[in-house]
Amino acid sequence: MDLPVWQALRSELRPLGLEIVTVALDTRGAAAAGPWIDQAKPEHPSLIDAAHSLDARLGITNVPMGVWIDEDGVLVRPPEPAFAPRAVGFGDMKLPDDAPARLKEMLAEAAKIRVQPEKYVAALRDWVHHGKQSRFALAPDEVVRRSQPRPFEASLAAANFEMGQHLHRSGEVDAARPFFREAHRLQPGNWTYKREAWSLVDPLQGPTEHYDSDWLADIRKIGAENYYPELEL
């Protein structure tokens, strides 16, 4: 998540009872995510999920995604794209002329990604102000309807990804990759699984001999406008 913009929103809504918790999903743990958190100096809880437990438990398949949990500990909105308004959008970001060509191509595709930060934050503010009476606080049956389905393949993908993580952390890098590939095959729509494995080989998530896919090829295959599901408010 973009910590500074969420920090600003938290400062606005914390007096009304909202707490924001950000969670970084990264197999490398604090070594990778810690410096970003330290640099942002967030005042809200900022956690690191090195095991990707939220993927399996809540159905997180991409980042940033958000869930809403009320004061009774009840999930009132399942995972969905969660963007806060930011001063600079994907399409406004500028790279130096000597930046790698692939990075420029990735930014061009990212600029096409459909996000709706104003709608999301307006809904969040409504919930904070009106609580259970907010039309954006979903009934339990609607939460279930909107939640990610958990077929057997998704569970098997989670098991393969966990094994890949275990082997990679143990230094068995080559042995880990078949399990990562199998997780990708079983749950191809889980971008957190794919991006994690790609990043462990190439920070730009580019094509390598180890995987049959990469970020740029896959997003072009599905269309950048389909990278996130449409926000259903």
C-alpha positions, -999 to +999 in steps of 0.1 A: +000+000+000+010+036-005+017+044+031+018+082+031-017+086+015-031+060+039-015+078+068-032+111+058-066+093+056-060+077+089-051+110+105-085+124+092-107+095+103-089+081+134-108+106+157-140+090+145-129+055+154-112+042+123-079+024+125-060+015+093-037-014+093-014-019+063+001-053+055+030-059+032+031-093+015+067-103+009+085-136+014+117-118+022+101-102+052+115-071+069+147-072+047+126-061+017+095-044+031+110-029+063+130+000+047+098+012+029+079+012+061+107+029+080+110+056+053+072+063+054+072+065+093+035+055+095+016+062+128-007+033+121+001-004+125+022-015+095+027-053+094+046-077+072+030-110+061+061-130+049+040-162+048+013-147+025-013-159+051-038-133+040-038-148+005-051-181+018-072-168+047-090-139+031-086-144-006-061-116-013-049-120-049-034-087-057-022-055-040-034-031-029-066-047-016-086-038+015-110-054+038-133-037+063-137-051+098-162-035+122-158-029+159-173-063+167-146-080+146-170-088+118-159-086+082-183-062+065-165-059+031-143-087+017-111-080-003-114-055-031-091-030-048-083-003-022-067+029-035-066+062-017-062+094-038-026+103-045-009+134-058+007+115-087-011+088-106+004+060-127+000+081-158+017+111-143+049+094-132+080+104-151+111+083-156+145+095-166+154+092-203+180+066-195+156+043-176+154+007-188+131+003-217+112-025-199+105-002-170+091+024-194+068-003-210+057-014-176+048+021-166+029+026-198+008-005-191+003+005-154-011+038-166-040+019-182-049+001-150-084+010-138-086+023-103-113+043-085-097+059-054-123+087-051-152+062-050-135+039-026-125+066-001-160+082-003-175+048+007-150+044+035-158+078+049-195+070+047-190+038+067-169+056+093-196+083+098-226+060+097-214+026+109-238-003+104-263+021+088-239+028+059-251+013+027-215+002+021-215-020+052-226-053+036-249-079+051-232-113+059-248-131+029-235-104+006-200-106+021-201-144+013-214-138-022-186-113-030-158-133-013-133-151-035-143-187-042-121-213-026-120-243-049-097-272-042-072-258-067-069-226-047-061-246-015-035-267-034-020-235-049-016-221-014+001-253-002+025-253-032+033-216-027+040-222+010+063-251+002+081-228-024+085-201+003+099-226+028+125-240+004+135-205-008+140-193+028+160-224+034+184-216+006+169-242-018+162-217-045+161-241-074+140-266-055+115-239-047+107-229-083+087-259-094+063-253-064+060-216-073+052-226-109+026-251-098+009-224-076+008-202-107-008-229-128-034-238-102-044-202-094-034-181-124-054-151-112-034-148-080-010-120-088+006-120-054+019-155-060+032-146-095+047-113-086+065-127-055+081-155-075+091-132-104+106-106-081+128-132-064+145-137-097+142-102-113+132-070-095+114-059-127+095-091-128+107-097-164+109-129-185+134-155-172+142-191-179+126-201-146+090-191-154+067-193-183+052-158-176+062-123-165+043-092-154+043-073-186+034-103-208+006-114-185-010-080-180-009-075-218-026-109-222-056-100-200-057-063-207-045-037-181-081-026-176-088-061-162-059-062-137-082-054-109-119-063-107-143-034-110-151-019-076-186-030-066-200-004-043 
